[in-house]
Amino acid sequence: LFENLETDTYKHTIYQQQPEHFDTMGCCLSTETEIDPVTPPFKDEEGEEIVDNLPQGIQLTGALKLRDEGFTGKGLKIAVIDSGIFDEHPGFEGKVTRKKWFREGPDILHGTHVAGTIHMMAPDADLYDYRVFGATGATGVTRAIAESIRMATDAGCKLINMSLGGPSPTRPIKEAIDYAYAKGVILVCAAGNEGDNKIDTNEISYPAYYSECISVAAVSKKDGFPVARFSNSNVEMDYSGIGVDAVSFKPGGGVRKLSGTSMACPHVCGFLACILQKHGVDTSDKELRKILNENYAIDIGLEGTDNATGIGFLSYLDESAFDAILPRKAMTPAQTE
C-alpha cells in the first residue's frame, strides 16, 4: 500500500460502503457527493456568514453560539497531520500555513476536508499543514507522523488533529505523543473505522487508543444520533461528533460530503480550540477533559458513558437548543447506523 514501506500500516480513517475501491494510500474513500460551489463557502457576496447554509454538523457542535460569544479559536495554532491541504481554497481565508510535506501525490481531498471542518468550527485559528500521506516520498509514513507531532509541538501548536490510524502501536509515534503531551499539547484522534456495528466488541486503532489522546467516534445526523456502523467501539472512547455525510471543503474550491471518524475528529478539534480560547490556552489535557465532561458533553446513544460514543457528543449548545436541531432518544445496542 505504501511505496517501499512494508511496515507502515497507518492510513486515513475515512469510510465508504465499497471497500474494494482504494486510493493510492490504501484508505477507503466515501461515496463523494458534489455540492454546488460557493466562493467562499457559506458566505454572501459581502463576506458575511449565511447561517442557514452552514453544515449541520458545525451547527450541532455549537459554532454559531461560539461565534456570538466571540470564541473563534483566535490565538490558537492547530496542526493538521494528514494528506495535505489545498490552502488556496477561498474558504480558508488565508488561515492555512504549509509547514512540512513529507510525502507527495495528487490526492489532498482528505486533508482539505478535515482542515475545512476545523476552520468552520474555529475560523480564527491558524492551521499548520503537515503532510504525511502521499504516493511518493523519502520519509516513511510512521516516521513522518512522529516527526510531524514533534515539529508541531515545537512550533507552538496547542492542538494536533490526527484523522488517521493503524492497528498496532509504534514506538516512534508513541514517543512523539509523549513528548507533545508533556508539553501540554492536546492530541485529537479519529477512533477508527473498523467497527462491526456491535457496541460490546472492541476495535482498536492507534494513536486514538492511547490514553494521552482524545478519541472521537462518528455518529449520524439523524434523530437519535445513531452510531455510524463503521465507527470503532472500545473502552478508550472519549467523545463523539458528526462523521456521516459531513460537508466540508474540497480541493479546487467548493464543498463535498465525506464519511468517517476522520470527519468527526475535526469537529471536536475545532470546538476545543474555541473552548481553550474561553478557558485559557494553558489548560492541560486533564483540566480540559474535566471542563468538557462537566459542561459540554451531551449524552447520546445508550444512557451514560459507553464504548461507542464515550462520555457524549461535544457541543456548546445547551440540551434544549441541541434537541431543537435534532432530537435525542434512547438507543439499544442494535440501533446503530
C-alpha positions as CSV (number, residue, x, y, z in Angstrom):
1,L,0.0,0.0,0.0
2,F,2.9,2.3,0.7
3,E,5.9,2.6,-1.7
4,N,8.8,0.8,-0.1
5,L,7.1,1.0,3.3
6,E,6.2,-2.6,4.1
7,T,6.0,-1.9,7.9
8,D,3.8,1.2,7.6
9,T,0.1,0.4,8.4
10,Y,-1.2,3.9,9.1
11,K,-4.0,5.2,6.9
12,H,-6.7,7.8,6.9
13,T,-9.8,6.9,8.9
14,I,-12.3,7.6,6.1
15,Y,-15.1,5.1,5.2
16,Q,-17.1,4.0,2.2
17,Q,-19.6,1.3,1.5
18,Q,-17.5,-0.3,-1.3
19,P,-14.1,-1.2,0.3
20,E,-12.8,-2.7,-2.9
21,H,-12.1,0.9,-4.1
22,F,-8.9,2.2,-2.6
23,D,-6.9,5.3,-3.2
24,T,-3.1,5.3,-3.6
25,M,-2.6,5.5,0.2
26,G,-4.7,2.4,1.0
27,C,-7.6,4.2,2.6
28,C,-11.2,3.8,1.6
29,L,-12.9,6.9,0.2
30,S,-16.5,7.6,1.0
31,T,-19.3,8.0,-1.6
32,E,-18.5,11.6,-2.6
33,T,-21.4,14.0,-3.2
34,E,-20.7,17.1,-5.2
35,I,-22.4,20.3,-4.0
36,D,-22.6,23.5,-5.9
37,P,-19.6,25.5,-5.1
38,V,-19.9,28.8,-3.2
39,T,-16.9,31.1,-3.1
40,P,-16.1,31.3,-0.3
41,P,-18.5,28.6,1.1
42,F,-21.4,29.6,3.3
43,K,-20.8,33.4,2.9
44,D,-22.6,36.0,0.9
45,E,-21.0,38.4,-1.6
46,E,-20.1,40.8,1.2
47,G,-18.3,38.1,3.1
48,E,-21.0,37.7,5.8
49,E,-21.8,34.2,7.0
50,I,-25.0,32.7,5.7
51,V,-26.1,31.0,8.9
52,D,-28.6,28.6,7.5
53,N,-26.1,27.3,5.0
54,L,-23.5,26.2,7.5
55,P,-23.2,22.4,7.6
56,Q,-25.5,20.8,10.2
57,G,-22.5,19.2,12.0
58,I,-21.0,22.6,12.5
59,Q,-24.3,23.9,13.9
60,L,-24.8,21.0,16.2
61,T,-21.4,21.4,17.7
62,G,-22.4,25.0,18.6
63,A,-20.2,27.1,16.2
64,L,-22.8,29.8,15.8
65,K,-23.2,30.3,19.6
66,L,-19.4,30.3,20.0
67,R,-19.1,33.0,17.3
68,D,-21.8,35.0,19.0
69,E,-19.8,35.0,22.2
70,G,-16.6,35.8,20.5
71,F,-14.9,32.4,20.7
72,T,-13.5,31.6,17.3
73,G,-10.2,29.9,18.1
74,K,-8.3,33.2,17.9
75,G,-4.7,32.9,19.1
76,L,-4.7,29.1,18.7
77,K,-2.4,27.1,16.4
78,I,-3.7,23.8,15.2
79,A,-1.6,21.1,13.4
80,V,-3.4,19.0,10.8
81,I,-1.3,15.9,10.2
82,D,-2.9,14.4,7.1
83,S,-2.7,14.2,3.3
84,G,-2.0,17.9,2.7
85,I,-4.4,20.8,2.4
86,F,-5.5,22.8,-0.6
87,D,-4.6,26.1,1.0
88,E,-5.8,28.1,-2.0
89,H,-9.4,27.2,-1.2
90,P,-11.1,30.6,-0.7
91,G,-13.0,29.3,2.3
92,F,-9.7,29.1,4.4
93,E,-9.3,32.9,4.1
94,G,-5.5,32.6,4.4
95,K,-5.5,30.7,7.7
96,V,-3.5,27.7,6.4
97,T,0.3,27.6,6.6
98,R,2.2,24.8,4.9
99,K,4.8,23.7,7.3
100,K,6.2,20.4,6.1
101,W,5.2,17.9,3.4
102,F,7.0,14.6,3.9
103,R,5.0,12.9,1.1
104,E,3.8,14.0,-2.4
105,G,0.9,13.0,-4.7
106,P,-2.2,14.4,-6.3
107,D,-4.8,13.4,-3.7
108,I,-5.2,16.1,-1.0
109,L,-9.0,15.7,-0.6
110,H,-8.9,14.1,2.8
111,G,-6.6,16.7,4.4
112,T,-8.5,19.6,2.8
113,H,-11.9,18.2,4.0
114,V,-10.6,17.7,7.6
115,A,-9.0,21.2,7.7
116,G,-12.2,22.8,6.3
117,T,-14.2,21.4,9.2
118,I,-11.7,22.7,11.8
119,H,-11.8,26.1,10.1
120,M,-15.6,26.3,10.1
121,M,-15.6,25.5,13.8
122,A,-12.7,27.8,14.7
123,P,-12.4,30.4,11.8
124,D,-9.7,32.5,13.5
125,A,-7.4,29.6,14.5
126,D,-4.2,29.2,12.5
127,L,-3.9,25.8,10.7
128,Y,-0.5,24.3,10.3
129,D,-0.3,21.8,7.4
130,Y,1.9,18.6,7.9
131,R,1.6,16.2,5.0
132,V,2.3,12.5,5.9
133,F,0.3,10.7,3.2
134,G,1.1,10.6,-0.5
135,A,2.1,8.2,-3.2
136,T,5.8,9.1,-3.1
137,G,8.3,10.4,-0.6
138,A,11.6,9.7,1.0
139,T,10.2,9.5,4.5
140,G,8.0,6.6,5.7
141,V,4.5,7.4,6.9
142,T,5.2,6.3,10.5
143,R,8.3,8.4,10.8
144,A,6.5,11.3,9.1
145,I,3.7,11.2,11.6
146,A,6.1,11.1,14.5
147,E,8.3,13.9,13.2
148,S,5.2,16.0,12.4
149,I,4.0,15.6,16.0
150,R,7.3,16.9,17.3
151,M,7.6,19.7,14.8
152,A,4.0,20.9,15.5
153,T,4.8,20.9,19.3
154,D,7.9,22.9,18.8
155,A,6.1,25.3,16.5
156,G,3.7,26.2,19.3
157,C,0.6,24.2,18.3
158,K,-1.8,23.7,21.2
159,L,-3.9,21.2,19.3
160,I,-3.0,18.4,16.9
161,N,-5.6,16.8,14.7
162,M,-4.9,13.2,13.6
163,S,-7.6,11.8,11.4
164,L,-5.5,8.7,10.8
165,G,-4.8,5.4,12.5
166,G,-3.2,1.9,12.4
167,P,-3.9,-1.4,14.0
168,S,-0.7,-1.6,16.1
169,P,1.2,0.8,18.4
170,T,4.5,2.1,17.2
171,R,7.4,3.3,19.3
172,P,8.3,6.4,17.2
173,I,4.7,7.7,17.3
174,K,4.1,6.9,21.0
175,E,7.4,8.7,22.0
176,A,6.3,11.7,19.9
177,I,2.9,11.7,21.6
178,D,4.5,11.5,25.0
179,Y,6.8,14.5,24.0
180,A,3.8,16.6,22.9
181,Y,1.6,15.6,25.9
182,A,4.4,16.5,28.3
183,K,4.5,20.0,26.8
184,G,0.7,20.5,27.2
185,V,-0.4,19.7,23.6
186,I,-4.0,18.4,23.2
187,L,-4.0,15.4,20.7
188,V,-7.3,14.7,19.0
189,C,-7.6,11.5,17.0
190,A,-10.2,9.7,14.9
191,A,-11.3,6.5,16.7
192,G,-11.1,4.3,13.5
193,N,-13.4,2.7,11.0
194,E,-13.0,-1.0,11.8
195,G,-16.3,-1.1,13.7
196,D,-18.6,-4.1,13.4
197,N,-21.8,-2.4,14.4
198,K,-21.7,-4.0,17.9
199,I,-21.1,-1.9,20.9
200,D,-19.9,-4.7,23.1
201,T,-16.9,-5.6,20.9
202,N,-13.5,-3.8,20.9
203,E,-11.9,-2.5,17.7
204,I,-8.6,-0.7,18.4
205,S,-6.8,1.9,16.3
206,Y,-3.7,3.8,17.3
207,P,-2.9,6.6,18.2
208,A,-6.6,7.1,19.2
209,Y,-6.4,4.2,21.7
210,Y,-3.5,5.9,23.7
211,S,-4.8,7.5,26.9
212,E,-2.9,10.6,26.1
213,C,-5.1,11.2,23.0
214,I,-8.8,12.2,22.8
215,S,-10.5,9.5,20.8
216,V,-13.5,10.6,18.7
217,A,-16.3,8.3,17.4
218,A,-18.6,9.1,14.5
219,V,-22.4,9.5,14.7
220,S,-25.0,10.3,12.1
221,K,-27.2,13.4,11.5
222,K,-30.4,11.5,12.3
223,D,-32.8,11.5,15.1
224,G,-31.2,9.7,18.0
225,F,-27.7,10.3,16.6
226,P,-27.1,6.6,15.7
227,V,-23.5,5.5,15.9
228,A,-22.0,5.1,12.4
229,R,-21.8,1.4,11.7
230,F,-18.1,1.6,10.8
231,S,-17.1,3.6,14.0
232,N,-14.9,1.7,16.4
233,S,-16.0,0.9,19.9
234,N,-13.7,0.3,22.9
235,V,-13.0,1.3,26.5
236,E,-10.8,4.3,25.5
237,M,-13.6,6.1,23.6
238,D,-13.8,9.7,24.8
239,Y,-16.4,11.7,22.8
240,S,-18.3,11.7,19.6
241,G,-19.1,14.0,16.7
242,I,-20.8,14.1,13.3
243,G,-19.0,11.7,10.9
244,V,-21.6,10.7,8.3
245,D,-22.1,12.8,5.2
246,A,-20.1,15.6,6.7
247,V,-19.9,18.7,4.5
248,S,-16.6,20.4,4.1
249,F,-14.1,21.9,1.6
250,K,-12.6,20.0,-1.3
251,P,-9.5,20.8,-3.4
252,G,-10.2,23.3,-6.2
253,G,-13.0,25.1,-4.3
254,G,-16.5,24.2,-3.3
255,V,-17.5,21.5,-0.8
256,R,-18.2,17.8,-0.7
257,K,-19.7,15.2,1.7
258,L,-17.5,12.5,3.2
259,S,-18.0,10.0,6.0
260,G,-15.6,8.5,8.6
261,T,-14.3,9.0,12.1
262,S,-11.9,11.3,10.2
263,M,-14.8,13.7,9.7
264,A,-15.9,13.5,13.4
265,C,-12.5,14.2,14.7
266,P,-12.0,17.8,13.3
267,H,-15.5,18.9,14.6
268,V,-14.1,18.1,18.1
269,C,-10.7,19.6,17.4
270,G,-12.1,22.9,16.1
271,F,-14.5,23.0,19.1
272,L,-11.7,22.5,21.5
273,A,-9.8,25.5,20.0
274,C,-12.8,27.7,20.9
275,I,-13.1,26.2,24.4
276,L,-9.4,26.7,25.0
277,Q,-9.7,30.3,23.9
278,K,-12.5,30.7,26.5
279,H,-10.9,28.8,29.4
280,G,-7.2,29.5,28.7
281,V,-4.7,28.2,26.3
282,D,-2.6,26.8,29.1
283,T,-5.3,24.4,30.1
284,S,-3.9,20.9,30.4
285,D,-5.5,17.8,28.9
286,K,-6.7,16.6,32.3
287,E,-8.2,20.0,33.1
288,L,-9.8,20.3,29.7
289,R,-11.4,16.9,30.0
290,K,-12.9,17.9,33.3
291,I,-14.3,21.1,31.7
292,L,-15.7,19.2,28.8
293,N,-17.3,16.5,31.0
294,E,-19.0,18.9,33.3
295,N,-20.1,21.5,30.7
296,Y,-20.1,20.4,27.1
297,A,-20.7,16.7,26.8
298,I,-24.3,15.9,25.8
299,D,-25.3,12.3,26.4
300,I,-26.4,10.4,23.3
301,G,-26.9,6.8,22.5
302,L,-27.0,4.5,25.5
303,E,-27.6,6.3,28.8
304,G,-24.3,7.4,30.4
305,T,-20.8,6.7,29.2
306,D,-20.5,3.9,26.7
307,N,-17.9,2.3,24.5
308,A,-19.5,3.6,21.3
309,T,-20.0,7.3,21.9
310,G,-17.8,7.9,25.0
311,I,-19.0,10.5,27.5
312,G,-21.1,12.2,24.9
313,F,-21.4,14.5,21.9
314,L,-19.4,17.7,22.4
315,S,-21.3,20.8,21.8
316,Y,-21.5,24.4,23.0
317,L,-25.3,24.3,22.8
318,D,-27.5,23.5,25.8
319,E,-29.6,20.4,25.6
320,S,-32.8,22.2,24.6
321,A,-31.1,24.0,21.7
322,F,-29.3,20.8,20.7
323,D,-32.5,18.9,20.6
324,A,-34.2,21.6,18.6
325,I,-31.9,20.8,15.7
326,L,-32.1,17.0,16.1
327,P,-33.9,15.2,18.9
328,R,-32.1,12.6,21.0
329,K,-33.7,9.4,22.1
330,A,-32.5,6.3,24.0
331,M,-30.9,3.5,21.9
332,T,-30.3,-0.1,22.3
333,P,-27.0,-1.7,21.1
334,A,-28.8,-2.9,18.0
335,Q,-29.9,0.6,17.0
336,T,-26.6,1.7,15.5
337,E,-26.4,3.2,12.0
